[in-house]
Structure formats: structure tokens, C-alpha cells
Amino acid sequence: MLTKDRPKARSLSPRTDRLEFRSLRHFAAVAEELSFTRAAKGLDMERSPLSRSIATLERRLGVKLFSRSRQAVQLTEDGKNFYPGATQVLEALDQALASVQESSAHRTHRLRLGFSSAVAHPTLAKILARFRAEHPGIALHLHEMSALDQIDALKRSSIDAGLTFLSEPRDRIRVERLWSDSVMLLLPARHALASQRHVELKDLVREPLVLHDAEASDPYRAHVDALLRTVTETPRVEARVSNFAALLTCVAAGLGVGFTTAGQTEAFQRLDVVIRPLSKQAAKLVISLLYRDEPMSALLEQFLEVAKFVMSSY
């Protein structure tokens, strides 16, 4: 975006506003060789088109840049004055091209992924491990963040994709469903409900709960809240936590019953906490790949292909 105090570009005359970088390269080559034949060879072109290009440049500038004779080609005074500026322009152009190409190459060899902590379990680890094995030249940049932060980061192009609990697209954000995860209960080992193979939601109406202290609009919390609303509008929340380790600690201490996902339960074993599934089949969370509302990059398509392959083997 242009700033208000930036000086305006100088107006060019009608004869010079269509100068091309190619013409400047042709001029610089002839000026350095002082020979149309040698310059044409260096530029990998025929002598006649080169001569026409210089003639067009001279006509647009309104000056003669070279004096030509059968014996030699020499720069005129105007040509000598024009040469330093022309080469500076070409050097600046080459630097700009090199910079953007280096930046583009760097972007095409990295994949920046945001992920919610609740999906950071063995399933995701398997996907990431296989992708790294199949694409060893790609740098994976991982950023743990909430679903809302992922959406914001995608809109700002701070990440290339996100992984979180979201099943429907949002404004300017597309979703590709990858897998679903069951909602599980975490119970203190000596809890009365721990003896049951499955736990009904209605049995939790009077139970103290330990819930994640996430944004109310976060998909994971919204899903758990929706489940609880099917049996009570006023759940008895004993504590709120910000991470899985704190959740385990509170449940093990007997403060209440917690919710987690089947995927996360694969990552731990504790004698003081019991895992039980909810009997309600609808208690499923969808894990999706989030990306901007634009065509996928080739690299992101490769990641999605790997993710789908890993999930198909389950």
C-alpha cells in the first residue's frame, strides 16, 4: 500500500514511458562489447534483431547512443551518459528478481502447520512422520494454537494450513475432513462410574466436571457444551484447565470428571485415571485440515494425500 507522503513518480515523456528492460540489456551488451556481432552472440540472438532493438531505443530516447562505421562501434556522448544509469537499473532488477526467487524457493520448501493441542496425539504424529519420510527436503514448521487462532493465522497467511476440530467452513476458510474422534470420559480410578463399560451422559448431571477453559466459540469446547446441554443447562463445573496435563491432574485428584478424545487417550497410561467411552454415538469430533479459500498449493495437496493414506490404513 502506498503511503500518503510518498513522492509521486515522475512523469515520463510519451517517447520513454514504454522503455523495456530487454532494450536496456541489449544496449548494455553492445556498450560493453562495442560490437553488434559479439553482443548478439553473448545474448544468444541474431545481429539484425539486436540492431533493430537499439534503433528503437534510440528513437524513443530521441538521441544517438552509438556511432557506427565499418571499422568500429563507439558510444556517443549521450551513450556514455546513459550507460551508468542503464546498468544501475539492470543491477537493481537482477537483485529484485534474485530476492523474490529466493523467497519463493524458501516458501515452496516449507509447510507451516497450526494444530490444536487436542489433536496432538499418535494419529497426527504418524501423519507427520510419514510426510517427513516421503518429503525429506520439506521443512515442517509446527505451531500449536487454538482453532480460532488458526483461522486468524490463515487469513493473515502466517500458516499454510491448520488441524483442528472443525467440520464446517468459515469465512474465507475451507475445511477438508480427515478423521473423526470419539469423546471420552476421564474418571478418578475410584469413581463409582468407573465400574461401567460405557457411561451415559445423563449420569453426569450431578457430577462435578473439569472442563477446558477455552474460548466459548472454540469448536472443541462448543461440542462438549452441546453434549452437556442435551442433559442439563447448568452443568456443575468444579474446575477449568488450559491443557491436558492439568486436566489429568484434576481428575486424578478427584475434583471431577473430564472430557477428552480417543486419540489423546492413546498417549498416556495412568493407574489413578480411568477412561470410559460415552454410550452416545453422536459424541464424535471431526478433525479437519483448514486452509484458505483458494486453490491448494502442490505441497499442501501432498500433505493431504499423505494424511488420507495414513487414515485409510486405520
ABEGO torsion letter per residue (X at the ends): XBBAABBBBBBBBAAAAABBAAAAAAAAAAAAAGBAAAAAAAAGBBAAAAAAAAAAAAAAAGBBABBBBAABBBBBAAAAAAAAAAAAAAAAAAAAAAAAAAAAAAAAABBBBBBBAAABBAAAAAAAAAAAAABAABBBBBBBBBAAAAAAAAAAGABABBBBBBABBBBGBBBBBABBBBBBBBBBAABAAAABABBBAAAAAABBBBBBBBBAABAAAAAAAAAAAAABABBBBABBBABAAAAAAAAAAGAEBBBBBAAAAAABBBAABBBBBBABAABBBBBBBBBBBBBBBAAAAAAAAAAAAAAAAX
